[in-house]
Amino acid sequence: MFAYVLRRALWAVPVIFLASFLAFALVKLMPYEPFTNPKLAPSVRENLRELYGLNKPYLVQYWDFIRDVAHGEFGLSTKPGNRPVREIIGETLPTSMLLGGLAFAFAAIVGITLGVLSALKANGIVDYVITVFATLAFAFPSFVVATVWVAGKIYLPPPFGVIEVVLPYGWNTWYDRLGPILVLGLSIMPYFTRLVRASMLESLQQEYVTTARAKGLPWRRTVFHHAFRNSLIPTVTNAGPLFAFILTGSFIIERIMVVPGVADQFIESFKQPIDSRMVLATTVLLSALIILLNLVVDVVVAWLDPRISND
């Protein structure tokens, strides 16, 4: 197990470097110039380019960026105020992480519960209701749900008319935070439900379940100790990509539902003049976070199924 974890961790290092290099290359390929103000004198513009290291070759700029990251620095923002990018991200990223973590927890708990219940009641009315609910939740894009949620108006055909409701959104109180958490969580909850349902149905048909029942093992223990644990393997395997989906999807939700996360700063950094330091730092941090989360997922899967670490 230790050798497997070490091997996966060593693989994560070059992947993070590759992700950072690709992010750097994409930022440099953007047709932008941060200091385009025509009122700037040529000498001032050159001094600013030298201050931000933009007059150096690209590979030298990349090495300087990696060196700064290793010391916990991301340089200065090119937006008015020239605040350190580290401070900006430090103020906003925790909010995005909290939103993503709570939404993921909500989606996992509700989705797995519904998936297990649907599998145990397969082809019954409960299974049908859960399947329809999951399909509807899957069909509606999160930004559409968020827009309707914030608008608080549902237009129905006559004679019903317009239904107006006041739903929580924003980030001021925990009640307000329920809105973004529920909307973002609903975007991936159907994936958990469908994955767990399919895995549970397959596990319940395996010979070890039949053998456990033949030996007199209680049905509840058979389901949760044997079938459920094995059904979690494909679910956990997909947890990494689903959390990545949550992090990227939260950008839209944060913008619509007035959440003071990293999305606002990231989107604002694309406005002229483009703040390349903010774009690059946010992209690299989120990429590294997703890679590390996938490493954790690999470790958990190996713990659930020791055969994987022995391969």
RAUR-V744628 format. One record per pair of residues at least 12 apart in sequence whose ideal C-beta (glycine too) atoms are under 10 Angstrom apart, sorted by the first residue. I is the first residue (numbers start at 1). GAP is how many residues later the second one is. D is the distance in Angstrom with one decimal. If there is no record, write none. Layout:
{{I & GAP & D} {I & GAP & D}}
//
This chain:
{{1 & 298 & 8.5} {1 & 301 & 6.5} {1 & 302 & 7.6} {1 & 305 & 7.2} {1 & 307 & 9.9} {1 & 308 & 5.1} {1 & 309 & 8.8} {2 & 307 & 9.0} {3 & 306 & 7.7} {3 & 307 & 9.7} {4 & 294 & 8.2} {4 & 295 & 8.0} {4 & 298 & 5.6} {4 & 302 & 9.4} {4 & 304 & 7.6} {4 & 305 & 3.7} {4 & 306 & 8.0} {4 & 307 & 8.6} {5 & 290 & 8.4} {5 & 293 & 8.2} {5 & 294 & 5.5} {5 & 297 & 7.5} {5 & 298 & 9.7} {5 & 304 & 7.9} {7 & 291 & 9.7} {7 & 302 & 9.2} {8 & 286 & 9.0} {8 & 287 & 5.6} {8 & 288 & 9.7} {8 & 289 & 9.9} {8 & 290 & 5.1} {8 & 291 & 7.1} {8 & 294 & 8.4} {8 & 301 & 9.4} {9 & 283 & 9.3} {9 & 286 & 6.3} {9 & 289 & 9.5} {9 & 290 & 9.0} {11 & 280 & 9.5} {11 & 284 & 8.4} {11 & 287 & 9.4} {12 & 276 & 8.9} {12 & 279 & 5.5} {12 & 280 & 6.7} {12 & 282 & 8.0} {12 & 283 & 5.0} {12 & 286 & 9.3} {13 & 278 & 9.4} {15 & 272 & 9.0} {15 & 273 & 9.2} {15 & 276 & 5.5} {15 & 279 & 9.0} {15 & 280 & 9.3} {16 & 268 & 8.4} {16 & 271 & 7.3} {16 & 272 & 5.1} {16 & 273 & 9.9} {16 & 274 & 9.9} {16 & 275 & 5.5} {16 & 276 & 8.1} {17 & 49 & 7.9} {17 & 271 & 9.8} {18 & 269 & 9.4} {18 & 273 & 9.7} {19 & 264 & 8.4} {19 & 265 & 7.0} {19 & 267 & 9.5} {19 & 268 & 4.1} {19 & 269 & 7.0} {19 & 271 & 8.6} {19 & 272 & 6.6} {20 & 42 & 8.1} {20 & 45 & 7.8} {20 & 46 & 6.9} {20 & 49 & 7.7} {20 & 260 & 8.5} {20 & 263 & 8.5} {20 & 264 & 4.8} {20 & 265 & 9.7} {20 & 267 & 7.1} {20 & 268 & 7.6} {21 & 38 & 9.8} {21 & 41 & 6.6} {21 & 44 & 9.8} {21 & 45 & 8.9} {21 & 263 & 9.6} {22 & 261 & 9.1} {22 & 262 & 9.7} {22 & 265 & 8.4} {23 & 42 & 9.7} {23 & 256 & 8.4} {23 & 257 & 6.0} {23 & 258 & 9.3} {23 & 259 & 9.2} {23 & 260 & 4.3} {23 & 261 & 5.3} {23 & 262 & 9.8} {23 & 263 & 9.4} {23 & 264 & 6.4} {23 & 265 & 9.9} {24 & 34 & 8.0} {24 & 35 & 9.7} {24 & 37 & 7.7} {24 & 38 & 5.0} {24 & 41 & 6.4} {24 & 42 & 8.8} {24 & 252 & 9.3} {24 & 256 & 6.2} {24 & 259 & 8.8} {24 & 260 & 7.9} {25 & 33 & 8.0} {25 & 37 & 8.4} {26 & 253 & 9.0} {26 & 254 & 9.0} {26 & 257 & 7.9} {27 & 38 & 9.8} {27 & 247 & 8.5} {27 & 249 & 5.2} {27 & 250 & 9.1} {27 & 252 & 5.6} {27 & 253 & 5.0} {27 & 256 & 7.5} {27 & 257 & 9.7} {28 & 26 & 9.9} {28 & 30 & 5.7} {28 & 33 & 7.7} {28 & 34 & 8.6} {28 & 248 & 7.9} {28 & 252 & 9.0} {30 & 240 & 8.8} {30 & 244 & 6.5} {30 & 246 & 7.6} {30 & 249 & 8.3} {31 & 243 & 9.4} {32 & 238 & 9.0} {32 & 240 & 7.4} {32 & 241 & 7.0} {32 & 242 & 4.1} {32 & 243 & 9.6} {32 & 244 & 7.1} {32 & 247 & 9.7} {33 & 12 & 9.0} {33 & 16 & 9.1} {33 & 21 & 8.7} {33 & 239 & 9.1} {33 & 240 & 7.1} {33 & 241 & 8.5} {34 & 14 & 7.9} {34 & 15 & 8.5} {34 & 18 & 7.3} {34 & 20 & 7.4} {34 & 43 & 9.9} {34 & 44 & 4.3} {34 & 45 & 9.1} {34 & 238 & 8.8} {34 & 239 & 4.3} {34 & 240 & 6.3} {34 & 241 & 7.2} {34 & 242 & 6.5} {34 & 243 & 9.0} {35 & 12 & 9.6} {35 & 13 & 4.9} {35 & 14 & 6.6} {35 & 16 & 9.9} {35 & 17 & 8.5} {35 & 19 & 8.2} {35 & 43 & 7.5} {35 & 238 & 6.7} {36 & 236 & 7.1} {36 & 237 & 5.9} {36 & 238 & 9.7} {37 & 235 & 10.0} {37 & 236 & 7.8} {48 & 30 & 8.3} {48 & 34 & 9.9} {51 & 24 & 10.0} {51 & 25 & 8.1} {51 & 27 & 9.9} {51 & 31 & 9.4} {52 & 23 & 7.1} {52 & 24 & 7.2} {52 & 26 & 6.7} {52 & 30 & 9.7} {52 & 224 & 8.6} {52 & 225 & 7.6} {53 & 12 & 8.6} {53 & 15 & 9.7} {53 & 22 & 8.1} {53 & 224 & 10.0} {54 & 24 & 9.4} {54 & 222 & 8.5} {61 & 215 & 9.8} {62 & 218 & 9.8} {65 & 212 & 8.6} {65 & 215 & 6.9} {65 & 216 & 8.7} {65 & 219 & 8.3} {66 & 218 & 9.4} {68 & 17 & 9.6} {68 & 18 & 9.5} {68 & 209 & 9.5} {68 & 213 & 9.4} {69 & 17 & 10.0} {69 & 211 & 9.6} {69 & 212 & 8.0} {69 & 215 & 7.1} {69 & 216 & 8.9} {69 & 219 & 9.2} {72 & 14 & 6.7} {73 & 12 & 8.3} {73 & 13 & 6.2} {73 & 208 & 9.5} {74 & 12 & 5.3} {74 & 13 & 9.5} {74 & 14 & 8.8} {74 & 15 & 7.1} {74 & 203 & 6.0} {74 & 204 & 8.1} {74 & 206 & 7.7} {74 & 207 & 3.9} {74 & 208 & 9.1} {74 & 210 & 8.6} {74 & 211 & 8.5} {75 & 201 & 9.2} {75 & 202 & 4.5} {75 & 203 & 9.2} {75 & 205 & 8.7} {75 & 206 & 7.7} {76 & 199 & 9.7} {76 & 201 & 6.7} {76 & 202 & 9.9} {77 & 188 & 9.0} {77 & 192 & 7.8} {77 & 198 & 5.4} {77 & 199 & 9.6} {77 & 200 & 6.0} {77 & 201 & 5.7} {77 & 204 & 9.4} {78 & 191 & 8.7} {78 & 195 & 6.0} {78 & 196 & 7.8} {78 & 197 & 5.0} {78 & 198 & 7.1} {78 & 199 & 6.6} {78 & 200 & 8.2} {79 & 186 & 9.2} {79 & 189 & 7.5} {79 & 190 & 7.3} {79 & 192 & 8.7} {79 & 194 & 7.9} {79 & 195 & 9.6} {79 & 196 & 5.2} {79 & 198 & 9.4} {79 & 199 & 7.6} {80 & 193 & 9.9} {83 & 195 & 9.7} {84 & 193 & 9.3} {85 & 180 & 9.2} {85 & 184 & 9.3} {85 & 190 & 8.2} {85 & 192 & 5.0} {85 & 193 & 5.4} {85 & 194 & 9.7} {85 & 195 & 8.6} {85 & 196 & 4.9} {85 & 197 & 8.5} {86 & 195 & 7.9} {88 & 174 & 8.5} {88 & 177 & 5.6} {88 & 178 & 9.9} {88 & 181 & 9.1} {88 & 187 & 9.3} {88 & 189 & 9.6} {88 & 190 & 6.6} {88 & 193 & 8.6} {88 & 194 & 9.2} {89 & 173 & 6.5} {89 & 176 & 7.6} {89 & 177 & 9.5} {89 & 189 & 7.9} {89 & 192 & 6.2} {89 & 193 & 6.7} {89 & 196 & 6.8} {91 & 169 & 8.3} {91 & 170 & 9.8} {91 & 171 & 9.0} {91 & 174 & 8.5} {92 & 162 & 9.2} {92 & 167 & 9.6} {92 & 168 & 6.5} {92 & 169 & 5.5} {92 & 170 & 4.2} {92 & 171 & 8.1} {92 & 172 & 7.2} {92 & 173 & 5.4} {92 & 174 & 8.6} {92 & 190 & 9.1} {93 & 168 & 7.5} {93 & 169 & 4.9} {93 & 172 & 9.1} {93 & 188 & 9.8} {93 & 189 & 8.0} {93 & 192 & 7.0} {93 & 193 & 8.7} {93 & 196 & 9.2} {94 & 167 & 8.7} {94 & 168 & 9.0} {95 & 76 & 6.6} {95 & 82 & 9.7} {95 & 155 & 9.7} {95 & 159 & 8.1} {95 & 164 & 6.6} {95 & 165 & 5.8} {95 & 166 & 4.4} {95 & 167 & 7.5} {95 & 168 & 9.5} {96 & 150 & 9.9} {96 & 151 & 7.3} {96 & 154 & 5.8} {96 & 155 & 8.2} {96 & 157 & 9.9} {96 & 158 & 6.7} {96 & 163 & 7.8} {96 & 164 & 9.2} {96 & 165 & 3.6} {96 & 166 & 4.6} {96 & 167 & 6.8} {96 & 168 & 9.9} {96 & 169 & 9.9} {96 & 170 & 9.4} {96 & 186 & 9.7} {96 & 190 & 8.9} {97 & 150 & 8.3} {97 & 153 & 9.3} {97 & 164 & 8.5} {97 & 165 & 8.8} {97 & 189 & 10.0} {97 & 192 & 8.2} {98 & 73 & 9.2} {98 & 79 & 8.5} {98 & 83 & 9.2} {98 & 161 & 9.7} {98 & 163 & 8.7} {99 & 72 & 8.0} {99 & 78 & 7.6} {99 & 81 & 5.8} {99 & 82 & 6.6} {99 & 85 & 6.6} {99 & 86 & 9.8} {99 & 147 & 8.6} {99 & 148 & 9.4} {99 & 151 & 5.6} {99 & 154 & 7.7} {99 & 155 & 7.1} {99 & 158 & 9.4} {99 & 160 & 6.1} {99 & 162 & 6.2} {99 & 164 & 9.7} {100 & 81 & 9.5} {100 & 84 & 7.3} {100 & 85 & 9.7} {100 & 143 & 7.0} {100 & 144 & 9.7} {100 & 145 & 9.8} {100 & 146 & 4.7} {100 & 147 & 5.2} {100 & 148 & 9.5} {100 & 149 & 8.7} {100 & 150 & 5.3} {100 & 153 & 9.7} {100 & 154 & 9.9} {100 & 161 & 8.9} {100 & 189 & 9.7} {101 & 80 & 9.5} {101 & 142 & 8.6} {101 & 145 & 8.6} {101 & 146 & 9.8} {102 & 75 & 7.7} {102 & 76 & 9.5} {102 & 78 & 8.9} {102 & 79 & 4.8} {102 & 80 & 9.7} {102 & 82 & 8.6} {102 & 83 & 7.7} {102 & 144 & 10.0} {103 & 39 & 9.9} {103 & 77 & 7.5} {103 & 78 & 5.0} {103 & 79 & 7.9} {103 & 80 & 8.2} {103 & 81 & 3.8} {103 & 82 & 4.1} {103 & 83 & 8.6} {103 & 84 & 8.0} {103 & 85 & 7.9} {103 & 86 & 9.3} {103 & 140 & 9.6} {103 & 143 & 5.8} {103 & 144 & 9.9} {103 & 146 & 8.9} {103 & 147 & 7.4} {103 & 150 & 8.4} {104 & 77 & 9.7} {104 & 80 & 8.5} {104 & 81 & 7.2} {104 & 84 & 7.4} {104 & 85 & 9.9} {104 & 88 & 9.7} {104 & 135 & 8.2} {104 & 138 & 7.3} {104 & 139 & 5.5} {104 & 141 & 9.5} {104 & 142 & 5.2} {104 & 143 & 9.2} {105 & 76 & 8.9} {105 & 80 & 8.0} {106 & 72 & 9.7} {106 & 75 & 6.0} {106 & 76 & 6.9} {106 & 78 & 8.5} {106 & 79 & 3.8} {106 & 80 & 8.5} {106 & 82 & 9.6} {106 & 83 & 7.5} {107 & 30 & 9.8} {107 & 74 & 9.6} {107 & 75 & 9.7} {107 & 77 & 8.2} {107 & 78 & 4.1} {107 & 79 & 7.3} {107 & 80 & 7.7} {107 & 81 & 4.7} {107 & 82 & 4.2} {107 & 83 & 8.8} {107 & 84 & 8.0} {107 & 85 & 6.0} {107 & 86 & 9.3} {107 & 135 & 7.7} {107 & 136 & 9.7} {107 & 139 & 7.8} {108 & 77 & 8.7} {108 & 80 & 8.6} {108 & 81 & 8.3} {108 & 83 & 9.9} {108 & 84 & 5.8} {108 & 88 & 9.7} {108 & 127 & 8.4} {108 & 128 & 9.8} {108 & 131 & 7.6} {108 & 134 & 8.5} {108 & 135 & 9.6} {109 & 76 & 9.2} {109 & 80 & 9.3} {109 & 83 & 8.8} {110 & 72 & 9.8} {110 & 75 & 7.4} {110 & 76 & 8.9} {110 & 79 & 5.6} {110 & 82 & 7.8} {110 & 83 & 8.1} {111 & 23 & 8.0} {111 & 26 & 9.4} {111 & 74 & 8.6} {111 & 75 & 9.6} {111 & 77 & 7.5} {111 & 78 & 4.3} {111 & 79 & 7.0} {111 & 80 & 7.0} {111 & 81 & 2.6} {111 & 82 & 4.6} {111 & 83 & 8.5} {111 & 84 & 8.1} {111 & 85 & 6.9} {111 & 86 & 9.7} {111 & 124 & 8.7} {111 & 131 & 9.5} {112 & 77 & 9.5} {112 & 80 & 5.4} {112 & 81 & 7.8} {112 & 83 & 8.7} {112 & 84 & 5.1} {112 & 85 & 9.8} {112 & 88 & 9.7} {112 & 116 & 9.0} {112 & 119 & 9.2} {112 & 120 & 8.0} {112 & 123 & 6.9} {113 & 17 & 9.8} {113 & 79 & 9.0} {113 & 80 & 8.7} {113 & 83 & 8.6} {114 & 12 & 9.5} {114 & 13 & 10.0} {114 & 15 & 9.6} {114 & 16 & 5.0} {114 & 17 & 9.4} {114 & 19 & 7.6} {114 & 20 & 6.9} {114 & 75 & 7.9} {114 & 76 & 9.0} {114 & 78 & 8.0} {114 & 79 & 4.7} {114 & 80 & 9.6} {114 & 82 & 7.9} {114 & 83 & 8.1} {115 & 15 & 8.0} {115 & 19 & 8.5} {115 & 74 & 9.8} {115 & 75 & 9.6} {115 & 76 & 9.7} {115 & 77 & 6.2} {115 & 78 & 4.5} {115 & 79 & 7.0} {115 & 80 & 6.8} {115 & 81 & 2.7} {115 & 82 & 4.4} {115 & 83 & 8.2} {115 & 84 & 8.0} {115 & 85 & 6.6} {115 & 86 & 9.7} {115 & 113 & 10.0} {115 & 116 & 8.2} {115 & 120 & 8.1} {116 & 77 & 9.3} {116 & 80 & 6.0} {116 & 81 & 7.9} {116 & 83 & 9.7} {116 & 84 & 5.9} {116 & 107 & 8.1} {116 & 108 & 8.5} {116 & 111 & 9.1} {116 & 112 & 6.6} {116 & 115 & 8.0} {117 & 12 & 10.0} {117 & 13 & 6.5} {117 & 76 & 9.3} {117 & 79 & 9.5} {117 & 80 & 8.9} {117 & 83 & 9.5} {118 & 12 & 4.3} {118 & 13 & 6.6} {118 & 15 & 9.7} {118 & 16 & 8.1} {118 & 75 & 6.8} {118 & 76 & 8.9} {118 & 78 & 8.1} {118 & 79 & 4.6} {118 & 80 & 9.7} {118 & 82 & 8.1} {118 & 83 & 8.9} {119 & 74 & 9.9} {119 & 77 & 7.1} {119 & 78 & 4.8} {119 & 79 & 8.1} {119 & 80 & 8.1} {119 & 81 & 3.4} {119 & 82 & 5.0} {119 & 83 & 9.2} {119 & 84 & 8.5} {119 & 85 & 6.8} {119 & 104 & 9.1} {119 & 108 & 8.5} {119 & 109 & 9.4} {119 & 112 & 7.9} {120 & 77 & 9.6} {120 & 80 & 7.5} {120 & 81 & 9.5} {120 & 84 & 8.2} {120 & 99 & 9.7} {120 & 103 & 7.1} {120 & 107 & 9.5} {122 & 75 & 8.1} {122 & 78 & 8.8} {122 & 79 & 6.2} {122 & 82 & 8.6} {127 & 70 & 8.1} {127 & 74 & 10.0} {130 & 60 & 9.9} {130 & 63 & 6.7} {130 & 64 & 9.9} {130 & 67 & 7.9} {131 & 59 & 9.6} {131 & 62 & 8.3} {131 & 63 & 8.5} {131 & 66 & 8.0} {133 & 56 & 9.4} {133 & 57 & 8.3} {133 & 60 & 8.3} {134 & 55 & 7.4} {134 & 56 & 4.1} {134 & 57 & 8.8} {134 & 58 & 9.0} {134 & 59 & 4.4} {134 & 60 & 6.2} {134 & 63 & 8.5} {135 & 55 & 7.1} {135 & 58 & 9.6} {135 & 59 & 8.9} {136 & 50 & 9.9} {136 & 54 & 8.5} {137 & 48 & 9.8} {137 & 49 & 5.2} {137 & 50 & 8.0} {137 & 51 & 9.3} {137 & 52 & 6.0} {137 & 53 & 4.8} {137 & 54 & 9.8} {137 & 56 & 8.4} {138 & 48 & 9.3} {138 & 49 & 8.7} {138 & 50 & 9.3} {138 & 51 & 8.7} {138 & 52 & 3.9} {138 & 53 & 7.7} {138 & 55 & 8.9} {138 & 56 & 8.0} {139 & 51 & 8.8} {140 & 46 & 8.3} {140 & 47 & 8.9} {141 & 46 & 7.9} {141 & 108 & 9.4} {141 & 111 & 9.0} {142 & 41 & 6.1} {142 & 42 & 6.5} {142 & 43 & 9.5} {142 & 44 & 7.2} {142 & 45 & 3.9} {142 & 46 & 9.0} {142 & 103 & 9.8} {142 & 104 & 9.8} {142 & 107 & 5.7} {142 & 108 & 9.1} {142 & 110 & 6.8} {142 & 111 & 6.2} {142 & 114 & 9.1} {143 & 40 & 9.1} {143 & 44 & 9.2} {143 & 106 & 8.5} {143 & 109 & 4.8} {143 & 110 & 7.4} {143 & 112 & 8.9} {143 & 113 & 6.3} {144 & 39 & 9.9} {144 & 112 & 9.9} {145 & 37 & 9.1} {145 & 38 & 5.3} {145 & 39 & 9.4} {145 & 41 & 6.6} {145 & 42 & 7.8} {145 & 108 & 9.1} {145 & 111 & 9.6} {146 & 23 & 8.1} {146 & 33 & 8.3} {146 & 34 & 7.8} {146 & 37 & 5.0} {146 & 38 & 8.2} {146 & 40 & 9.9} {146 & 41 & 9.4} {146 & 103 & 9.9} {146 & 106 & 7.2} {146 & 107 & 5.3} {146 & 108 & 9.5} {146 & 109 & 8.9} {146 & 110 & 4.3} {146 & 111 & 5.5} {147 & 36 & 9.8} {147 & 105 & 9.8} {147 & 109 & 6.0} {147 & 110 & 9.3} {148 & 19 & 9.1} {148 & 35 & 9.5} {149 & 16 & 9.3} {149 & 18 & 5.3} {149 & 19 & 8.9} {149 & 20 & 6.3} {149 & 30 & 5.9} {149 & 31 & 8.9} {149 & 33 & 8.3} {149 & 34 & 5.7} {149 & 104 & 9.6} {149 & 107 & 8.4} {149 & 108 & 7.2} {150 & 17 & 7.7} {150 & 19 & 5.4} {150 & 20 & 9.3} {150 & 29 & 7.9} {150 & 30 & 9.9} {150 & 33 & 9.3} {150 & 106 & 6.0} {150 & 107 & 6.0} {150 & 108 & 8.0} {151 & 13 & 9.2} {151 & 14 & 9.7} {151 & 16 & 9.3} {151 & 105 & 10.0} {152 & 12 & 5.9} {152 & 13 & 5.3} {152 & 14 & 5.6} {152 & 15 & 5.8} {152 & 17 & 9.1} {153 & 12 & 7.9} {167 & 12 & 5.8} {167 & 15 & 9.1} {167 & 16 & 9.4} {167 & 90 & 9.9} {168 & 12 & 8.7} {168 & 13 & 9.6} {168 & 14 & 8.8} {168 & 89 & 9.4} {169 & 13 & 9.8} {169 & 14 & 8.3} {169 & 84 & 9.5} {169 & 87 & 8.3} {169 & 88 & 4.4} {169 & 89 & 6.5} {169 & 90 & 8.3} {170 & 87 & 6.8} {170 & 88 & 4.9} {170 & 89 & 7.1} {170 & 90 & 9.0} {171 & 83 & 8.8} {171 & 86 & 8.4} {171 & 87 & 7.2} {171 & 88 & 4.9} {171 & 89 & 5.7} {171 & 90 & 8.0} {172 & 86 & 9.2} {172 & 88 & 9.6} {176 & 81 & 9.0} {176 & 82 & 8.9} {176 & 83 & 9.3} {177 & 80 & 9.5} {177 & 82 & 8.2} {179 & 74 & 9.3} {179 & 78 & 5.9} {179 & 79 & 9.6} {179 & 80 & 9.2} {180 & 70 & 8.0} {180 & 73 & 5.6} {180 & 74 & 7.3} {180 & 76 & 8.9} {180 & 77 & 4.6} {180 & 78 & 8.7} {180 & 79 & 5.3} {180 & 81 & 9.1} {181 & 72 & 9.5} {181 & 76 & 9.9} {181 & 78 & 9.8} {183 & 66 & 9.7} {183 & 67 & 10.0} {183 & 70 & 6.0} {183 & 73 & 8.7} {183 & 74 & 6.9} {184 & 61 & 9.9} {184 & 62 & 6.4} {184 & 63 & 9.9} {184 & 65 & 6.4} {184 & 66 & 5.8} {184 & 68 & 9.3} {184 & 69 & 5.0} {184 & 70 & 9.0} {184 & 73 & 8.8} {184 & 75 & 9.4} {185 & 61 & 8.2} {187 & 55 & 9.6} {187 & 58 & 7.5} {187 & 59 & 7.6} {187 & 62 & 5.7} {187 & 63 & 9.4} {187 & 65 & 9.7} {187 & 66 & 8.2} {188 & 50 & 9.6} {188 & 51 & 9.8} {188 & 53 & 9.7} {188 & 54 & 5.0} {188 & 55 & 8.5} {188 & 57 & 6.0} {188 & 58 & 6.1} {188 & 61 & 8.0} {189 & 53 & 9.8} {191 & 44 & 8.9} {191 & 47 & 6.9} {191 & 48 & 9.7} {191 & 50 & 9.2} {191 & 51 & 5.9} {191 & 54 & 8.4} {192 & 43 & 6.5} {192 & 46 & 8.5} {192 & 47 & 8.8} {192 & 50 & 7.6} {194 & 41 & 10.0} {195 & 36 & 8.4} {195 & 37 & 9.4} {195 & 39 & 5.9} {195 & 40 & 4.9} {195 & 41 & 9.7} {195 & 42 & 9.1} {195 & 43 & 6.1} {195 & 44 & 9.7} {195 & 47 & 9.2} {196 & 32 & 8.6} {196 & 35 & 6.0} {196 & 36 & 7.8} {196 & 38 & 8.7} {196 & 39 & 5.6} {197 & 34 & 8.9} {198 & 33 & 8.4} {198 & 36 & 8.0} {198 & 37 & 9.7} {199 & 28 & 8.8} {199 & 29 & 9.0} {199 & 31 & 7.5} {199 & 32 & 3.5} {199 & 33 & 7.5} {199 & 34 & 7.5} {199 & 35 & 5.2} {199 & 36 & 6.5} {200 & 23 & 8.3} {200 & 27 & 6.1} {200 & 28 & 6.9} {200 & 30 & 9.0} {200 & 31 & 4.5} {200 & 32 & 9.5} {200 & 35 & 9.7} {201 & 26 & 9.4} {201 & 30 & 8.6} {202 & 25 & 9.0} {202 & 28 & 8.7} {202 & 29 & 7.4} {202 & 32 & 9.2} {203 & 20 & 8.9} {203 & 23 & 7.4} {203 & 24 & 3.9} {203 & 25 & 7.5} {203 & 26 & 8.6} {203 & 27 & 4.9} {203 & 28 & 4.7} {203 & 29 & 9.6} {203 & 30 & 9.5} {204 & 18 & 8.9} {204 & 19 & 7.5} {204 & 22 & 9.3} {204 & 23 & 5.2} {204 & 24 & 9.7} {204 & 26 & 10.0} {204 & 27 & 8.6} {205 & 22 & 9.3} {206 & 20 & 8.4} {206 & 21 & 7.6} {206 & 24 & 7.7} {208 & 14 & 9.2} {208 & 18 & 6.2} {208 & 19 & 8.7} {208 & 22 & 8.5} {209 & 13 & 6.0} {209 & 14 & 8.2} {209 & 17 & 5.9} {209 & 18 & 5.6} {209 & 21 & 9.2} {210 & 12 & 9.4} {211 & 15 & 9.5} {212 & 13 & 8.4} {212 & 14 & 5.8} {212 & 15 & 9.0} {213 & 13 & 9.7} {229 & 75 & 6.6} {229 & 76 & 9.2} {230 & 74 & 8.0} {230 & 75 & 7.8} {232 & 68 & 9.0} {232 & 69 & 9.0} {232 & 72 & 6.1} {232 & 73 & 9.5} {233 & 67 & 9.4} {233 & 68 & 6.0} {233 & 71 & 5.3} {233 & 72 & 5.4} {233 & 75 & 8.6} {234 & 67 & 9.1} {235 & 66 & 9.8} {235 & 69 & 9.8} {236 & 60 & 9.8} {236 & 61 & 6.0} {236 & 62 & 9.4} {236 & 64 & 5.3} {236 & 65 & 5.3} {236 & 67 & 9.3} {236 & 68 & 6.5} {236 & 69 & 9.6} {237 & 57 & 9.7} {237 & 60 & 6.7} {237 & 61 & 8.6} {237 & 63 & 9.1} {237 & 64 & 5.6} {237 & 67 & 9.5} {237 & 68 & 9.9} {237 & 71 & 9.8} {238 & 59 & 8.6} {239 & 54 & 8.0} {239 & 55 & 8.9} {239 & 57 & 8.9} {239 & 58 & 5.3} {239 & 61 & 8.0} {239 & 62 & 9.1} {240 & 50 & 7.1} {240 & 51 & 9.0} {240 & 52 & 9.6} {240 & 53 & 5.3} {240 & 54 & 3.9} {240 & 55 & 8.6} {240 & 56 & 7.9} {240 & 57 & 4.2} {240 & 58 & 8.2} {240 & 60 & 9.8} {240 & 61 & 9.8} {241 & 49 & 8.6} {241 & 52 & 9.5} {241 & 53 & 8.0} {241 & 56 & 9.0} {242 & 55 & 9.8} {243 & 46 & 9.0} {243 & 47 & 7.4} {243 & 50 & 5.6} {243 & 51 & 8.9} {243 & 53 & 9.8} {243 & 54 & 8.5} {244 & 42 & 8.4} {244 & 43 & 9.4} {244 & 45 & 8.8} {244 & 46 & 4.6} {244 & 47 & 9.5} {244 & 49 & 7.5} {244 & 50 & 8.2} {245 & 45 & 9.9} {247 & 15 & 9.5} {247 & 39 & 6.0} {247 & 42 & 7.4} {247 & 43 & 6.9} {247 & 46 & 9.1} {248 & 15 & 9.9} {248 & 38 & 7.8} {248 & 42 & 9.1} {250 & 12 & 8.8} {250 & 13 & 6.8} {251 & 12 & 4.0} {251 & 13 & 9.1} {251 & 15 & 6.7} {251 & 16 & 7.4} {251 & 31 & 9.8} {251 & 35 & 9.7} {252 & 15 & 9.8} {254 & 12 & 9.4} {254 & 13 & 9.3} {255 & 12 & 6.7} {262 & 16 & 9.4} {262 & 19 & 9.9} {262 & 20 & 6.0} {262 & 23 & 8.7} {262 & 24 & 8.3} {263 & 19 & 9.4} {265 & 13 & 6.3} {265 & 14 & 9.9} {265 & 17 & 7.5} {266 & 12 & 6.9} {266 & 13 & 7.0} {266 & 15 & 9.6} {266 & 16 & 5.0} {266 & 17 & 8.5} {266 & 20 & 9.2} {269 & 12 & 9.4} {269 & 13 & 7.7}}
//
